[in-house]
Amino acid sequence: MNAGIVIIGAGECGARAAFVLREYGYEEPITLIGSEAHPPYERPPLSKSQGASAPVVVAPRDKYASERIDLRTSCTVTRIDPDLQLVHFAEGDPIKYDKLLLTTGATPRMLRGISPASKRILPMRTFEHALGIKCLLGPTRRTIIVGGGFIGLEVGAMARAAGTEVVILETQSRVLTRGVPQTIADTLVERHRQEGVRFECGIQIEAVRETDDAVEVELADGRTLTADSLVVGIGVVPNTQLAEAAGLVIDNGIAVNELLETSAANIYAAGDCCSFPSAIYDGRRVRLESWRNTQDQGIHAAKMLLGKPDTLASVPWMWSDQYDLTLQVAGLADGSERSVVRNYEDGSRIIFHLGADGRLLAASGIGVGNSIARDMKLSEMLIAARAEPDPDHLSDPSFKLKSILPR
Ligand SMILES: Cc1cc2nc3c(=O)[nH]c(=O)nc-3n(C[C@H](O)[C@H](O)[C@H](O)COP(=O)(O)OP(=O)(O)OC[C@H]3O[C@@H](n4cnc5c(N)ncnc54)[C@H](O)[C@@H]3O)c2cc1C
């Protein structure tokens, strides 16, 4: 029997790739292996204000069976052997692959010295983390969030919705330093403050202690903060261990080329775990941690595994929901030389980032609900088209961005 395609990592990316392989008519075996107990599920709902009472699965278990995808959950791959094309487990026989896709995702960074078994100090990555955090929220409860990135801020909003007292600690001088303009970060901070969130930026944490019924954080300025729980939102590291041990090239994630091929024959990688040359940004190597990218690369990986020539030229895009506000970021602003602000009557705002040559590199927008959705979509299309829009047009909210889209 043909060994078929083995996918390690049963998250959004791996699941998407498996289903698309079948959509494209691949008839050989597909094995999708994941350490977690659940079938692949969506991570974004975990930290949104409603929280999660059950995993929002990509597809129910029986869909995998009907598509003849051998989904193995609670199953961890311990080693891959690129020469013999084998995947090994802690127990049981190894399995052979014709082609292997690594969609191993990322692991949240933890504070030094904190036990992964802690019940009060948790990161936010899995459904179990979300449940654990939810159990510690509620009126009369206090939580400390370490890290003012997207996850930290979303958990802050979620905690406030549950009536919890929230303080967000950030070592940088402001929150959302990665890829979000100051003015947009300020809008979010203001909204959080209206909801009662306290921010402590530019602080240093000296020690974190967990007692039977509380968490204590000792700050470098001598203060000690106490809470019922602490959520760690200080970023993630890509899961490259299997690839590294197998001798694959690692460069801020598992390094792949535009075909998502790693440095080893017949091994591909996609999603949060890999860095790739971005076609939109002239081949610059990037690693993205966003839902859209993971979906796009899962689909692209399926095509690449089947040898269907195609270029993935999608614009990096992510969103975050906090209270009634939605933030969207399209493109990558690094290297931009100029910013142009478009203020809308309803208080929404988009900031455009232009390169030295006038090319639109990125756009970041914030507004209530869907207010910026349409113009952000058009901005994304302009970025993809490598447009060089007139800054006066960009700053004028009455100007229709659609009119400058190349036909
Ligand atoms: C709480 C949260 C909220 C988010 N919200 C947003 C949002 O609002 N907007 C947005 O754009 N993005 C958001 N994201 C990011 C987005 O969800 C991720 O980019 C996406 O889930 C990554 O998918 P993935 O399949 O690449 O990796 P993962 O989802 O990490 O899946 C990888 C899987 O591989 C498994 N695995 C790893 N190693 C092995 C092994 N050796 N053997 C077997 N299995 C293994 C892991 O256990 C994991 O289940 C959010 C992420 C989180 C955590």
Ligand as a Chemical Component Dictionary entry (heavy atoms), coordinates in Angstrom:
data_LIG
# 
_chem_comp.id                   LIG 
_chem_comp.type                 NON-POLYMER 
_chem_comp.pdbx_formal_charge   0 
_chem_comp.three_letter_code    LIG 
# 
loop_
_chem_comp_atom.comp_id 
_chem_comp_atom.atom_id 
_chem_comp_atom.alt_atom_id 
_chem_comp_atom.type_symbol 
_chem_comp_atom.charge 
_chem_comp_atom.model_Cartn_x 
_chem_comp_atom.model_Cartn_y 
_chem_comp_atom.model_Cartn_z 
_chem_comp_atom.pdbx_ordinal 
LIG C1  C1  C 0 -5.990 32.366 21.984 1  
LIG C2  C2  C 0 -5.676 32.683 20.557 2  
LIG C3  C3  C 0 -6.417 33.629 19.882 3  
LIG C4  C4  C 0 -6.106 33.953 18.564 4  
LIG N1  N1  N 0 -6.831 34.912 17.948 5  
LIG C5  C5  C 0 -6.499 35.270 16.694 6  
LIG C6  C6  C 0 -7.213 36.311 16.050 7  
LIG O1  O1  O 0 -8.122 36.923 16.605 8  
LIG N2  N2  N 0 -6.843 36.644 14.794 9  
LIG C7  C7  C 0 -5.833 35.998 14.130 10 
LIG O2  O2  O 0 -5.539 36.349 12.991 11 
LIG N3  N3  N 0 -5.157 34.988 14.713 12 
LIG C8  C8  C 0 -5.459 34.618 15.980 13 
LIG N4  N4  N 0 -4.770 33.614 16.592 14 
LIG C9  C9  C 0 -3.689 32.918 15.860 15 
LIG C10 C10 C 0 -4.178 31.663 15.127 16 
LIG O3  O3  O 0 -5.153 31.002 15.864 17 
LIG C11 C11 C 0 -2.966 30.761 14.889 18 
LIG O4  O4  O 0 -2.139 31.449 13.992 19 
LIG C12 C12 C 0 -3.352 29.398 14.325 20 
LIG O5  O5  O 0 -4.181 28.705 15.213 21 
LIG C13 C13 C 0 -2.104 28.567 14.057 22 
LIG O6  O6  O 0 -2.507 27.340 13.536 23 
LIG P1  P1  P 0 -1.461 26.168 13.245 24 
LIG O7  O7  O 0 -2.276 25.028 12.755 25 
LIG O8  O8  O 0 -0.334 26.665 12.426 26 
LIG O9  O9  O 0 -0.821 25.821 14.669 27 
LIG P2  P2  P 0 -1.512 25.308 15.997 28 
LIG O10 O10 O 0 -2.889 25.806 16.108 29 
LIG O11 O11 O 0 -0.550 25.636 17.091 30 
LIG O12 O12 O 0 -1.576 23.733 15.817 31 
LIG C14 C14 C 0 -0.444 22.928 15.879 32 
LIG C15 C15 C 0 -0.820 21.605 16.514 33 
LIG O13 O13 O 0 0.289  20.699 16.387 34 
LIG C16 C16 C 0 0.380  19.918 17.553 35 
LIG N5  N5  N 0 1.747  19.367 17.640 36 
LIG C17 C17 C 0 2.901  20.040 17.803 37 
LIG N6  N6  N 0 3.938  19.188 17.856 38 
LIG C18 C18 C 0 3.410  17.931 17.718 39 
LIG C19 C19 C 0 3.983  16.621 17.716 40 
LIG N7  N7  N 0 5.288  16.401 17.880 41 
LIG N8  N8  N 0 3.155  15.555 17.556 42 
LIG C20 C20 C 0 1.816  15.746 17.398 43 
LIG N9  N9  N 0 1.230  16.976 17.412 44 
LIG C21 C21 C 0 2.020  18.039 17.572 45 
LIG C22 C22 C 0 0.055  20.934 18.646 46 
LIG O14 O14 O 0 -0.329 20.276 19.833 47 
LIG C23 C23 C 0 -1.096 21.715 18.015 48 
LIG O15 O15 O 0 -2.332 21.134 18.318 49 
LIG C24 C24 C 0 -5.042 33.279 17.907 50 
LIG C25 C25 C 0 -4.293 32.314 18.597 51 
LIG C26 C26 C 0 -4.597 32.024 19.905 52 
LIG C27 C27 C 0 -3.766 31.018 20.650 53 
# 
loop_
_chem_comp_bond.comp_id 
_chem_comp_bond.atom_id_1 
_chem_comp_bond.atom_id_2 
_chem_comp_bond.value_order 
_chem_comp_bond.pdbx_ordinal 
LIG C1  C2  SING 1  
LIG C2  C3  SING 2  
LIG C2  C26 DOUB 3  
LIG C3  C4  DOUB 4  
LIG C4  N1  SING 5  
LIG C4  C24 SING 6  
LIG N1  C5  DOUB 7  
LIG C5  C6  SING 8  
LIG C5  C8  SING 9  
LIG C6  O1  DOUB 10 
LIG C6  N2  SING 11 
LIG N2  C7  SING 12 
LIG C7  O2  DOUB 13 
LIG C7  N3  SING 14 
LIG N3  C8  DOUB 15 
LIG C8  N4  SING 16 
LIG N4  C9  SING 17 
LIG N4  C24 SING 18 
LIG C9  C10 SING 19 
LIG C10 O3  SING 20 
LIG C10 C11 SING 21 
LIG C11 O4  SING 22 
LIG C11 C12 SING 23 
LIG C12 O5  SING 24 
LIG C12 C13 SING 25 
LIG C13 O6  SING 26 
LIG O6  P1  SING 27 
LIG P1  O7  DOUB 28 
LIG P1  O8  SING 29 
LIG P1  O9  SING 30 
LIG O9  P2  SING 31 
LIG P2  O10 DOUB 32 
LIG P2  O11 SING 33 
LIG P2  O12 SING 34 
LIG O12 C14 SING 35 
LIG C14 C15 SING 36 
LIG C15 O13 SING 37 
LIG C15 C23 SING 38 
LIG O13 C16 SING 39 
LIG C16 N5  SING 40 
LIG C16 C22 SING 41 
LIG N5  C17 SING 42 
LIG N5  C21 SING 43 
LIG C17 N6  DOUB 44 
LIG N6  C18 SING 45 
LIG C18 C19 SING 46 
LIG C18 C21 DOUB 47 
LIG C19 N7  SING 48 
LIG C19 N8  DOUB 49 
LIG N8  C20 SING 50 
LIG C20 N9  DOUB 51 
LIG N9  C21 SING 52 
LIG C22 O14 SING 53 
LIG C22 C23 SING 54 
LIG C23 O15 SING 55 
LIG C24 C25 DOUB 56 
LIG C25 C26 SING 57 
LIG C26 C27 SING 58 
# 
